[in-house]
Amino acid sequence: MTKKILDKGMEIAGMVKQRITPAFLVALGLALIFWYSGKLKYTYTAEVPVTVIIEGERHRATCIMEGTGHSIIGARYFKRKMVKLQRTDVEMKPVEGMSDTWEVAPESLQSAISVRYPSLKVLSVSRLPYIILDEY
């Protein structure tokens, strides 16, 4: 039974291969590219991972960003920028009960990241883990 189905599938594939020309495949590929490019002009909201470096400590923050499809794809897959920040660039609050441990305020981190991505609107940023700094 399986052999008959496989043979029938091969027969159909052979017929399709005879009827589809390379020119049709090129035209189909171009149509898909133009269609996809047209869809990327709309405004989308997506999660974009951003690497944040504060005083040498590397953390990954997940940002909800809004922008055109081209901008979001560029930020997500091609730019891969690392946002390097100093202590003074973000608001840091001491963590109660833990010495030399600080928490970065998400609002200040959001504004610092939004400056680095001018073509996108940063809607929210995930919290970073606590940062241990000797002197602040």
Backbone as a ProteinNet text record, in pm:
[ID]
protein_1_A
[PRIMARY]
MTKKILDKGMEIAGMVKQRITPAFLVALGLALIFWYSGKLKYTYTAEVPVTVIIEGERHRATCIMEGTGHSIIGARYFKRKMVKLQRTDVEMKPVEGMSDTWEVAPESLQSAISVRYPSLKVLSVSRLPYIILDEY
[TERTIARY]
81.8	0	86.9	190.2	279.4	356.7	394.5	468.8	383.2	252.5	164	151.4	138.9	127.3	255.9	369.3	497.9	515.4	478.1	487.8	396.5	276.6	182.9	236.8	296.9	356.8	470.8	553	664.3	611.6	503.7	443.3	388.7	322.3	268.3	382.9	488.3	603.8	667.9	676.2	730.8	646	512.2	423.2	436.2	443.5	455.9	589	694.5	826.8	829.6	754.9	749.6	672.4	572	484.3	529.2	609.3	653.6	789.2	794.7	918.3	999.5	1128.7	1211	1162.9	1110.1	1059.6	943.2	858.1	747.3	798.7	898.7	954.9	1020.4	1088.2	1148.9	1039.4	934.8	824	754.6	735.7	674.9	762.3	892.4	985.4	983.2	983.3	977.1	845.3	736.5	606.2	604.7	663	669.1	755.5	866	953.6	882.2	814.3	742.5	626.1	556.1	445.1	496	604.3	659.2	713.2	778.5	830.3	716.9	606.8	490.5	430.7	429.7	376.1	464.3	593.5	684.6	671	594.2	573.4	473.8	397	298.6	367.4	294.4	346.3	315.4	416.7	403.6	458.2	420.2	474.9	538.7	661.9	733.2	828.2	867	969.3	1105.6	1194.4	1329.3	1427.9	1513.9	1614.6	1727.4	1768.4	1874.9	1977.3	2104.6	2211.3	2251.4	2244	2275.8	2400.8	2497.3	2620	2627.2	2620.7	2632	2755	2850.9	2975.4	3040.5	3042.5	3109	3024.8	2910	2822.5	2723.8	2720.6	2635.4	2505.1	2394	2260.6	2178.1	2079.6	1988.5	1852.4	1803.5	1671.7	1580.8	1456.7	1358.6	1274	1273.3	1199.6	1080	969.7	854.4	868.7	886.2	909.2	802.2	773.5	675.5	743.6	718.6	777	741	794.6	767.9	836.8	789.7	847.5	994.8	1033.3	1174.1	1259.6	1212.8	1289	1300.7	1191.4	1193.4	1284	1276.2	1364.3	1509.9	1536.1	1672.8	1725.5	1643	1686	1699.8	1613	1611.7	1720.6	1743.8	1833.4	1964.3	1967	2085.1	2171	2112.9	2192.2	2269.8	2203.3	2267.2	2354.8	2303.6	2380.9	2379.8	2492.8	2500.2	2488.8	2400.4	2380.5	2473.2	2577	2673.2	2631.8	2610	2563.7	2658.1	2665.4	2738.5	2639	2688.9	2601.7	2511.5	2562.7	2487.6	2380.7	2386.1	2289.1	2152.5	2148.5	2022.2	2005.5	1880.9	1852.5	1869.6	1949.8	1975.3	1930.2	1856.2	1805.1	1873.3	1912.7	1973.7	1869.2	1912.2	1825	1833.4	1718.1	1716	1768	1849.9	1900.3	2020.3	2063.6	2179	2276.1	2396.2	2493.6	2556.4	2585.5	2647.7	2567.3	2436.9	2351.4	2249.7	2236.8	2153.8	2055	1943.1	1840.9	1824.8	1820.3	1803.5	1654.5	1615.5	1475.1	1437.7	1332.4	1296.2	1263.1	1205.9	1170.3	1295	1399.1	1521.3	1594.2	1588.5	1648.1	1574.3	1442.5	1361.2	1399.6	1417.2	1454.8	1597.3	1687.5	1825.2	1830.8	1749	1746.1	1677.6	1573	1500.4	1587.7	1684.9	1777.9	1864.5	1898	1984	1907.5	1775.2	1691.7	1593.4	1638.3	1550.5	1435.7	1449	1343.2	1232	1250.8	1151.8	1102.9	982.1	925.9	932.5	1008.3	1022.5	904.7	817.8	698.1	723.9	805.4	838	968.5	1028	1154.8	1143.2	1196.1	1193.9	1294	1272	1362.9	1494.7	1601.2	1733.3	1758.7	1846.1	1883.7	1958	1969.8	2040.5	2186	2240.1	2378.5	2458.3	2572.4	2658.5	2770.4	2774.8	2877.4	2945.3	3077.5	3151.2	3132.1	3154	3143.1	3043.7	2952.1	2854.7	2838.6
-118.3	0	125.5	127.3	241.8	259.2	147.5	153.6	216.4	183.7	240.9	392.3	435.9	579.1	650.4	591.4	650.2	658.3	550.9	551.6	657.7	671.4	770.8	912.1	934.4	1063.8	1096.9	999	1019.7	1050.3	983.5	1007	1150.4	1196.2	1332.9	1433.9	1407.9	1498.2	1507.5	1398.4	1399.5	1481.1	1468.4	1546.1	1696	1731.1	1872	1927.3	1849.3	1892.8	1919.5	1842.6	1862.8	1989.3	2025.1	2136.4	2270.9	2271.1	2397	2433.2	2550	2594.8	2679.8	2693.1	2779.4	2925.1	2971.7	3109.3	3128.1	3027.7	3035.6	3042.2	2962.6	2963.5	3097.9	3159.2	3290.7	3394.6	3391.5	3486.2	3466.8	3341.8	3313.2	3365.1	3346	3395.1	3547	3615	3761.2	3811.7	3744.8	3784.4	3770.9	3662.3	3644.3	3751.5	3787	3890.7	4024.8	4061.8	4189	4190.2	4078.4	4070.1	4086.9	4015.6	4022	4161	4222.2	4357.3	4456.1	4438.6	4524.7	4507.5	4386.7	4361.6	4422	4435.5	4490.1	4640.6	4706.8	4851	4884.3	4787.4	4810.1	4819.2	4869.6	4881.9	4754.8	4702.2	4580	4602.4	4514.4	4511.3	4374.6	4374.1	4247	4253.5	4135.6	4123.6	4122.8	4207.8	4216.1	4199.9	4097.9	4083.4	4185.1	4248.6	4349.2	4312.7	4315.1	4290.6	4423.7	4429.8	4551.4	4524.8	4615	4603.7	4725	4698.8	4805	4777.4	4868	4855.9	4718.7	4669.8	4543.6	4419.2	4431.1	4315.7	4307.3	4194	4173.9	4106.9	4166.4	4113.6	4117.7	4032.1	4031.7	4080.2	4183.4	4239.2	4212.5	4179.1	4160.8	4286.5	4347.3	4472.2	4446.8	4510.6	4513.2	4641.4	4627.2	4742.6	4750.6	4873.2	4896.9	4974.2	4932	4998.8	4925.7	4971.5	4903.3	4768	4680.8	4547.1	4550	4642.8	4654.2	4690.4	4784.3	4827.9	4717.1	4645.2	4538.4	4424.3	4385.6	4278.5	4322.9	4448.1	4498.7	4496.5	4538.5	4540.7	4400.3	4312	4177.5	4087.4	4093.4	3995.4	4051.5	4177.9	4226.4	4322.3	4407.1	4507.8	4447.7	4370.2	4304.7	4400.7	4520.8	4617.9	4581.6	4606.6	4594.6	4735	4752.9	4883	4891.8	4974.7	4992.6	5115	5094.7	5202	5219.1	5341.2	5371.7	5373.4	5379.2	5384.4	5507.1	5614.9	5740.1	5745.1	5652.7	5652.7	5600.3	5520.8	5462.4	5488.8	5486.6	5504.2	5370.1	5369.4	5246	5264.5	5165.3	5168.7	5058.7	5087.2	4981.1	4876.9	4753.5	4643.1	4629	4628.5	4619.9	4484.8	4488.7	4366.8	4306.4	4365.1	4312.2	4427.6	4414.6	4523.5	4520.2	4636.7	4655.2	4593.6	4577	4519	4623.6	4639.6	4745.1	4688.1	4756.3	4719.1	4835.3	4803.5	4905.8	4931.3	5057.8	5094.2	5070.4	4991.8	4960.7	5084	5187.6	5307.9	5377.9	5387.4	5453.1	5367.6	5235	5146	5158.1	5170.3	5185.8	5313.2	5422.4	5547.3	5540.2	5472	5458.5	5372.5	5268	5182.4	5253.7	5329.8	5396.6	5499.4	5556.2	5648.8	5574.7	5449.1	5369.4	5315	5307.4	5258.6	5368.3	5469.5	5582.5	5548.7	5445.4	5412	5327.3	5285.5	5202.4	5270.8	5238.9	5289.7	5176.6	5197	5095.7	5110.2	5008.3	5013.1	4965.8	4861.3	4811.7	4733.3	4718.9	4647.1	4553.8	4433.2	4339.5	4384.3	4337.6	4371.7	4298.2	4366.4	4304.5	4240.1	4140.4	4084.8	4190.4	4168	4261.5	4272.7	4390.4	4417	4443.4	4378.9	4397.3	4492.9	4606.9	4708.5	4737.1	4740.7	4764.2	4906.7	5002.6	5142.8	5211.3	5283.2	5357.5	5494.7
0	0	0	86	92.9	-37	-98.1	-224	-332.9	-336.2	-436.7	-418	-293.5	-265.7	-304.8	-272.3	-307	-457.9	-529.3	-675.5	-736	-682	-732.5	-707.3	-591.1	-560.1	-654.9	-684.6	-778.5	-918.9	-957.2	-1088.1	-1098.6	-992.5	-990.7	-992	-916	-914	-1051.6	-1122.9	-1258.3	-1353.5	-1342	-1428.7	-1398	-1271.5	-1233.5	-1283	-1271.6	-1315	-1464.9	-1542.4	-1686.7	-1721.9	-1645	-1680.7	-1624.9	-1520.6	-1461.7	-1521	-1581.8	-1645.5	-1548.4	-1575.3	-1489.7	-1490.4	-1600.7	-1607.1	-1509.7	-1496.8	-1402	-1259.1	-1228.1	-1092.5	-1059.9	-1157.3	-1135.6	-1112.4	-1193.6	-1177.9	-1043.5	-1002.9	-872.9	-758.9	-769.5	-667.6	-658.4	-772.3	-771.9	-714	-746.5	-692.6	-540.6	-489.3	-343.9	-276.9	-340	-284.1	-280.2	-389.6	-393.4	-293.9	-281.6	-186.8	-43.8	-10.1	125.3	155.8	57.4	75.9	98.8	28.6	48.8	187.3	238.9	373.3	482.2	455.8	556.5	573.1	488.4	501.6	611.9	656.3	762.1	897.9	996.3	1132	1211	1277.9	1355.8	1496.7	1587.6	1723.2	1743.3	1794.1	1808.9	1927.7	1975.9	2080.1	2012.6	2060.5	2005.6	2121.2	2117.2	2222.5	2202.5	2311.5	2306.6	2413.1	2375.7	2471.4	2534.4	2666.5	2740.4	2823.5	2811.6	2890.3	2982.8	3113.1	3212.5	3296.3	3286.8	3363.5	3344.3	3223	3191.4	3212.3	3276.5	3296	3180.4	3115.8	2999.1	3040.8	2994.8	3023	2896	2888.3	2773.2	2819.7	2752.2	2781.6	2662.6	2689.8	2584.1	2576.8	2460.2	2440.4	2350.3	2381	2292.2	2211.3	2079.5	1993.6	1886.1	1845.1	1739.8	1627.9	1504.5	1389.3	1262.1	1151.9	1024.9	1025.3	940.5	933	897.7	808.1	770.2	891.3	972.6	1090.3	1193.9	1215.2	1315.5	1271.7	1145.8	1096.8	1104.6	1070.2	1079.4	1221.2	1316.7	1456.7	1512.6	1471.9	1529.7	1472.9	1342.8	1281.2	1227.4	1189.8	1120.5	1202	1283.3	1353.8	1470	1552.7	1667.8	1747.3	1768.2	1844	1991.7	2054.5	2198.8	2255.1	2347.3	2408.5	2528.6	2515.6	2625.1	2704.4	2832.4	2919.7	3038	3084.9	3207.1	3323.1	3442.9	3560.9	3558	3503.7	3503.4	3392.9	3298	3187.6	3228.9	3334.3	3379.7	3529.4	3573	3715	3785.1	3889.2	3963.6	4107.4	4155.8	4293.3	4373.6	4497.3	4579.3	4618.5	4622.8	4663.2	4814.1	4878.6	5025.1	5073.4	5173.7	5235.5	5164.6	5054.9	4981.5	4958.4	5010.5	4996.4	4856.8	4804.8	4673	4558.8	4578.1	4475.6	4432	4300.6	4244.5	4144.1	4132.6	4035	3936.6	3808.4	3705.8	3687.8	3690.7	3670.8	3524.2	3497.5	3359.3	3274.9	3336.7	3261.2	3208.5	3290.7	3246	3142.8	3159	3059.9	2927	2934	2813.5	2737.6	2808.6	2741.6	2686.8	2756.5	2707.6	2581.5	2575.6	2456.9	2341.1	2369.6	2261.5	2190.3	2259.4	2194.7	2093.2	2121.4	2032.1	1911.3	1918.9	1808.9	1767.7	1694	1662.7	1567.3	1485.3	1389.8	1452.4	1577.5	1645.3	1772.5	1809.9	1934.8	2037	2143.7	2248.1	2344	2346	2429.1	2571.4	2586.5	2720.5	2716.1	2834	2848.1	2967.2	2952.6	3065.4	3171.8	3292.4	3402	3384.5	3423.7	3422.7	3557.9	3562.7	3693.6	3776	3904.4	3991	3947	3964.3	3925.7	4052.8	4062.1	4179.6	4139.5	4206.6	4183.4	4316	4316.4	4440.1	4489.8	4403.6	4445.3	4355.2	4416.9	4337.7	4394.6
[MASK]
++++++++++++++++++++++++++++++++++++++++++++++++++++++++++++++++++++++++++++++++++++++++++++++++++++++++++++++++++++++++++++++++++++++++

